[in-house]
Amino acid sequence: MVAAFALALRQLPDPAFFGPLLKGLLAAVAVFLGLAGLAAWGLGAAAGGTGWLAGLAAAAGGLVALGLAVWLFVPVMIGLSGLFLNPVAEAVEARFYPALPPPAAGASLTAQARFNVVLGLKMGALALLVLPLGFLAPPLGAVLLWAVSTVALGHGLFEGVAQRRMDVAAGQRARVARRWTVLGAGGVLAAMALVPGLNLLVPVLGTAVMTHLLHRPAP
């Protein structure tokens, strides 16, 4: 796992990483701004639609939605990541595993998108269940969010990479064969995801790390 992170960090300045990073960032920003706007409109309308009370309710709704954006960053990222990250895996394979044949028998794009969206929804639901602890017992809430994010990032990014070259069931078997290494990498990425700014690198860096783990022998 340490070697996979070292190789991924070494390749981080690769131009092939910039496009997916920018697309993922813009998509996440669009989703969260849309949620903030929807929450502001909904609460403002519920408070009467006009006047100072409606304005205050709309502002509160927008702020709450933006706060949830931090809490739900990982699930949303998982749901969007499969749309943009193929060039990252391709760049890693081209540089470090040039003898690999081109991907030919992977899961369909529909299956890959469905996997990412379903996993993102499941992890988002778990994160929302943990949210009350974030207010009542912040340290415990943060630990539980980290645990949820560890599973989301470990399973989601590894199987997303694996599905480029195998079907969904085979990708799951490959992950199970490396379960502890994958979860360890997911834990590191989940810790990064809790740090504003650093969390923006998680999709690209995580995809590169999981590509290395896929192509190295299972422990």
Summary of the structure (lengths in Angstrom):
residues: 219
radius of gyration: 18.8
end to end distance: 10.2
largest distance: 66.3
contacts: 734
relative contact order: 0.16
helix: 82%
strand: 0%
